[in-house]
Amino acid sequence: MTDTSTSTWRRTHIMYVLASSLMISACATTANYENILGTWVSQPVDKLVMAWGPPQSSYTLSDGGRVIEYLRQGTAYMPMSTPQYGTVWGSGGTVGTYSGAGTTYVPVQRWCKTRFVVNPQGYIMNWQWEGNRCVARAPTQ
């Protein structure tokens, strides 16, 4: 692969990843996810469990409160343009060469861990999240 074709491939790949990221972020964002989480503060934990299902784990705090944790995870397959080069062979030897691009789908692990702190009276006090899948779409009006 020549320096020019490598450079062109890298620019094309970077532009594709940026464009894909912009399209995805236009739909679902961490800010939207945080807005949704904020609506649970001061709500009874039973209401959250009815909406989200049972948490994957729960921890009892020394003051009698709890931390409950939800985990979403999965694999997304991101398309990636890959250069392809080769030699065409015939009965008399080399007939020619080819170059082009193909698409490879690369697995990307996606996850979101969300924790809610619940006071001893059973009300949600605050939340925190971590991961690369903690996004949501804006609510429809």
Sequence and secondary structure as in RCSB ss.txt:
>XXXX:A:sequence
MTDTSTSTWRRTHIMYVLASSLMISACATTANYENILGTWVSQPVDKLVMAWGPPQSSYTLSDGGRVIEYLRQGT
AYMPMSTPQYGTVWGSGGTVGTYSGAGTTYVPVQRWCKTRFVVNPQGYIMNWQWEGNRCVARAPTQ
>XXXX:A:secstr
  HHHHHHHHHHHHHHHHHHHHHHHHHEEHHHHHHHHHTTTTSBHHHHHHHH S SEEEE TTS EEEEEEEEEE
EEEEEEEEEEEEEEETTEEEEEEEEEEEEEEEEEEEEEEEEEE TTSBEEEEEEEES   EE    
